[in-house]
Amino acid sequence: MVKLKWGMEHKGYLVSVDGHVNMQLAIIECIDGALSGHLGEVLIRCNHVLYIRGIEEEEDGEMRE
């Protein structure tokens, strides 16, 4: 899960990261805890990130916090 400086949270799978911690994610966007849909792959610049934390995966393959 990646939280951006302006409050948006992105949950998903890390595809790649570079030396500056720019991240490419295959994600599902969540706003205020509500699923808003699949966005596909997204590139997030390192200076937009507030924090990163891991999330667990349920037995059916769905992500949970």
Chimera marker file (.cmm) of the C-alpha trace (Angstrom):
<marker_set name="trace">
<marker id="1" x="0.000" y="0.000" z="0.000" r="1" g="1" b="0" radius="0.5"/>
<marker id="2" x="1.366" y="3.411" z="-0.959" r="1" g="1" b="0" radius="0.5"/>
<marker id="3" x="-0.016" y="6.594" z="0.601" r="1" g="1" b="0" radius="0.5"/>
<marker id="4" x="0.609" y="9.766" z="-1.366" r="1" g="1" b="0" radius="0.5"/>
<marker id="5" x="1.279" y="13.175" z="0.176" r="1" g="1" b="0" radius="0.5"/>
<marker id="6" x="-2.220" y="14.451" z="-0.665" r="1" g="1" b="0" radius="0.5"/>
<marker id="7" x="-3.997" y="11.519" z="1.018" r="1" g="1" b="0" radius="0.5"/>
<marker id="8" x="-4.733" y="9.065" z="-1.810" r="1" g="1" b="0" radius="0.5"/>
<marker id="9" x="-3.926" y="5.432" z="-1.088" r="1" g="1" b="0" radius="0.5"/>
<marker id="10" x="-2.984" y="2.874" z="-3.733" r="1" g="1" b="0" radius="0.5"/>
<marker id="11" x="-3.073" y="-0.834" z="-2.967" r="1" g="1" b="0" radius="0.5"/>
<marker id="12" x="-1.482" y="-3.306" z="-5.310" r="1" g="1" b="0" radius="0.5"/>
<marker id="13" x="1.522" y="-5.298" z="-6.375" r="1" g="1" b="0" radius="0.5"/>
<marker id="14" x="4.997" y="-3.828" z="-6.831" r="1" g="1" b="0" radius="0.5"/>
<marker id="15" x="6.149" y="-4.415" z="-10.410" r="1" g="1" b="0" radius="0.5"/>
<marker id="16" x="9.471" y="-2.546" z="-10.262" r="1" g="1" b="0" radius="0.5"/>
<marker id="17" x="11.398" y="0.124" z="-8.382" r="1" g="1" b="0" radius="0.5"/>
<marker id="18" x="14.477" y="2.144" z="-9.333" r="1" g="1" b="0" radius="0.5"/>
<marker id="19" x="17.360" y="3.647" z="-7.338" r="1" g="1" b="0" radius="0.5"/>
<marker id="20" x="15.349" y="6.804" z="-6.605" r="1" g="1" b="0" radius="0.5"/>
<marker id="21" x="12.420" y="4.722" z="-5.256" r="1" g="1" b="0" radius="0.5"/>
<marker id="22" x="10.153" y="5.593" z="-8.192" r="1" g="1" b="0" radius="0.5"/>
<marker id="23" x="7.655" y="2.729" z="-8.217" r="1" g="1" b="0" radius="0.5"/>
<marker id="24" x="5.695" y="0.904" z="-10.875" r="1" g="1" b="0" radius="0.5"/>
<marker id="25" x="2.594" y="-0.763" z="-9.418" r="1" g="1" b="0" radius="0.5"/>
<marker id="26" x="-0.089" y="-3.042" z="-10.796" r="1" g="1" b="0" radius="0.5"/>
<marker id="27" x="-2.816" y="-1.603" z="-8.600" r="1" g="1" b="0" radius="0.5"/>
<marker id="28" x="-6.355" y="-1.247" z="-7.434" r="1" g="1" b="0" radius="0.5"/>
<marker id="29" x="-7.036" y="2.327" z="-6.318" r="1" g="1" b="0" radius="0.5"/>
<marker id="30" x="-8.736" y="2.768" z="-2.942" r="1" g="1" b="0" radius="0.5"/>
<marker id="31" x="-10.096" y="6.141" z="-1.845" r="1" g="1" b="0" radius="0.5"/>
<marker id="32" x="-11.376" y="6.443" z="1.751" r="1" g="1" b="0" radius="0.5"/>
<marker id="33" x="-11.380" y="2.643" z="2.003" r="1" g="1" b="0" radius="0.5"/>
<marker id="34" x="-13.755" y="2.161" z="-0.952" r="1" g="1" b="0" radius="0.5"/>
<marker id="35" x="-12.693" y="0.188" z="-4.017" r="1" g="1" b="0" radius="0.5"/>
<marker id="36" x="-12.799" y="2.486" z="-7.029" r="1" g="1" b="0" radius="0.5"/>
<marker id="37" x="-11.630" y="0.026" z="-9.675" r="1" g="1" b="0" radius="0.5"/>
<marker id="38" x="-8.577" y="-1.389" z="-11.414" r="1" g="1" b="0" radius="0.5"/>
<marker id="39" x="-6.160" y="1.147" z="-12.876" r="1" g="1" b="0" radius="0.5"/>
<marker id="40" x="-3.692" y="-1.286" z="-14.430" r="1" g="1" b="0" radius="0.5"/>
<marker id="41" x="-0.015" y="-0.363" z="-14.120" r="1" g="1" b="0" radius="0.5"/>
<marker id="42" x="0.874" y="3.026" z="-12.648" r="1" g="1" b="0" radius="0.5"/>
<marker id="43" x="4.179" y="4.858" z="-12.181" r="1" g="1" b="0" radius="0.5"/>
<marker id="44" x="4.489" y="6.850" z="-8.943" r="1" g="1" b="0" radius="0.5"/>
<marker id="45" x="7.285" y="9.389" z="-8.541" r="1" g="1" b="0" radius="0.5"/>
<marker id="46" x="9.298" y="9.047" z="-5.356" r="1" g="1" b="0" radius="0.5"/>
<marker id="47" x="8.688" y="12.642" z="-4.195" r="1" g="1" b="0" radius="0.5"/>
<marker id="48" x="4.890" y="12.060" z="-4.170" r="1" g="1" b="0" radius="0.5"/>
<marker id="49" x="5.058" y="9.205" z="-1.627" r="1" g="1" b="0" radius="0.5"/>
<marker id="50" x="4.273" y="9.820" z="2.044" r="1" g="1" b="0" radius="0.5"/>
<marker id="51" x="4.843" y="6.194" z="3.111" r="1" g="1" b="0" radius="0.5"/>
<marker id="52" x="4.802" y="2.581" z="1.950" r="1" g="1" b="0" radius="0.5"/>
<marker id="53" x="3.598" y="-0.400" z="3.959" r="1" g="1" b="0" radius="0.5"/>
<marker id="54" x="3.025" y="-4.059" z="3.256" r="1" g="1" b="0" radius="0.5"/>
<marker id="55" x="-0.414" y="-5.642" z="3.140" r="1" g="1" b="0" radius="0.5"/>
<marker id="56" x="-1.355" y="-9.286" z="3.576" r="1" g="1" b="0" radius="0.5"/>
<marker id="57" x="-3.065" y="-11.434" z="0.982" r="1" g="1" b="0" radius="0.5"/>
<marker id="58" x="-6.122" y="-13.513" z="1.856" r="1" g="1" b="0" radius="0.5"/>
<marker id="59" x="-6.454" y="-17.175" z="0.855" r="1" g="1" b="0" radius="0.5"/>
<marker id="60" x="-8.634" y="-16.306" z="-2.160" r="1" g="1" b="0" radius="0.5"/>
<marker id="61" x="-5.935" y="-13.992" z="-3.553" r="1" g="1" b="0" radius="0.5"/>
<marker id="62" x="-7.606" y="-10.746" z="-2.467" r="1" g="1" b="0" radius="0.5"/>
<marker id="63" x="-5.552" y="-8.137" z="-0.624" r="1" g="1" b="0" radius="0.5"/>
<marker id="64" x="-6.405" y="-7.080" z="2.907" r="1" g="1" b="0" radius="0.5"/>
<marker id="65" x="-4.810" y="-4.703" z="5.384" r="1" g="1" b="0" radius="0.5"/>
<link id1="1" id2="2" r="1" g="1" b="0" radius="0.2"/>
<link id1="2" id2="3" r="1" g="1" b="0" radius="0.2"/>
<link id1="3" id2="4" r="1" g="1" b="0" radius="0.2"/>
<link id1="4" id2="5" r="1" g="1" b="0" radius="0.2"/>
<link id1="5" id2="6" r="1" g="1" b="0" radius="0.2"/>
<link id1="6" id2="7" r="1" g="1" b="0" radius="0.2"/>
<link id1="7" id2="8" r="1" g="1" b="0" radius="0.2"/>
<link id1="8" id2="9" r="1" g="1" b="0" radius="0.2"/>
<link id1="9" id2="10" r="1" g="1" b="0" radius="0.2"/>
<link id1="10" id2="11" r="1" g="1" b="0" radius="0.2"/>
<link id1="11" id2="12" r="1" g="1" b="0" radius="0.2"/>
<link id1="12" id2="13" r="1" g="1" b="0" radius="0.2"/>
<link id1="13" id2="14" r="1" g="1" b="0" radius="0.2"/>
<link id1="14" id2="15" r="1" g="1" b="0" radius="0.2"/>
<link id1="15" id2="16" r="1" g="1" b="0" radius="0.2"/>
<link id1="16" id2="17" r="1" g="1" b="0" radius="0.2"/>
<link id1="17" id2="18" r="1" g="1" b="0" radius="0.2"/>
<link id1="18" id2="19" r="1" g="1" b="0" radius="0.2"/>
<link id1="19" id2="20" r="1" g="1" b="0" radius="0.2"/>
<link id1="20" id2="21" r="1" g="1" b="0" radius="0.2"/>
<link id1="21" id2="22" r="1" g="1" b="0" radius="0.2"/>
<link id1="22" id2="23" r="1" g="1" b="0" radius="0.2"/>
<link id1="23" id2="24" r="1" g="1" b="0" radius="0.2"/>
<link id1="24" id2="25" r="1" g="1" b="0" radius="0.2"/>
<link id1="25" id2="26" r="1" g="1" b="0" radius="0.2"/>
<link id1="26" id2="27" r="1" g="1" b="0" radius="0.2"/>
<link id1="27" id2="28" r="1" g="1" b="0" radius="0.2"/>
<link id1="28" id2="29" r="1" g="1" b="0" radius="0.2"/>
<link id1="29" id2="30" r="1" g="1" b="0" radius="0.2"/>
<link id1="30" id2="31" r="1" g="1" b="0" radius="0.2"/>
<link id1="31" id2="32" r="1" g="1" b="0" radius="0.2"/>
<link id1="32" id2="33" r="1" g="1" b="0" radius="0.2"/>
<link id1="33" id2="34" r="1" g="1" b="0" radius="0.2"/>
<link id1="34" id2="35" r="1" g="1" b="0" radius="0.2"/>
<link id1="35" id2="36" r="1" g="1" b="0" radius="0.2"/>
<link id1="36" id2="37" r="1" g="1" b="0" radius="0.2"/>
<link id1="37" id2="38" r="1" g="1" b="0" radius="0.2"/>
<link id1="38" id2="39" r="1" g="1" b="0" radius="0.2"/>
<link id1="39" id2="40" r="1" g="1" b="0" radius="0.2"/>
<link id1="40" id2="41" r="1" g="1" b="0" radius="0.2"/>
<link id1="41" id2="42" r="1" g="1" b="0" radius="0.2"/>
<link id1="42" id2="43" r="1" g="1" b="0" radius="0.2"/>
<link id1="43" id2="44" r="1" g="1" b="0" radius="0.2"/>
<link id1="44" id2="45" r="1" g="1" b="0" radius="0.2"/>
<link id1="45" id2="46" r="1" g="1" b="0" radius="0.2"/>
<link id1="46" id2="47" r="1" g="1" b="0" radius="0.2"/>
<link id1="47" id2="48" r="1" g="1" b="0" radius="0.2"/>
<link id1="48" id2="49" r="1" g="1" b="0" radius="0.2"/>
<link id1="49" id2="50" r="1" g="1" b="0" radius="0.2"/>
<link id1="50" id2="51" r="1" g="1" b="0" radius="0.2"/>
<link id1="51" id2="52" r="1" g="1" b="0" radius="0.2"/>
<link id1="52" id2="53" r="1" g="1" b="0" radius="0.2"/>
<link id1="53" id2="54" r="1" g="1" b="0" radius="0.2"/>
<link id1="54" id2="55" r="1" g="1" b="0" radius="0.2"/>
<link id1="55" id2="56" r="1" g="1" b="0" radius="0.2"/>
<link id1="56" id2="57" r="1" g="1" b="0" radius="0.2"/>
<link id1="57" id2="58" r="1" g="1" b="0" radius="0.2"/>
<link id1="58" id2="59" r="1" g="1" b="0" radius="0.2"/>
<link id1="59" id2="60" r="1" g="1" b="0" radius="0.2"/>
<link id1="60" id2="61" r="1" g="1" b="0" radius="0.2"/>
<link id1="61" id2="62" r="1" g="1" b="0" radius="0.2"/>
<link id1="62" id2="63" r="1" g="1" b="0" radius="0.2"/>
<link id1="63" id2="64" r="1" g="1" b="0" radius="0.2"/>
<link id1="64" id2="65" r="1" g="1" b="0" radius="0.2"/>
</marker_set>
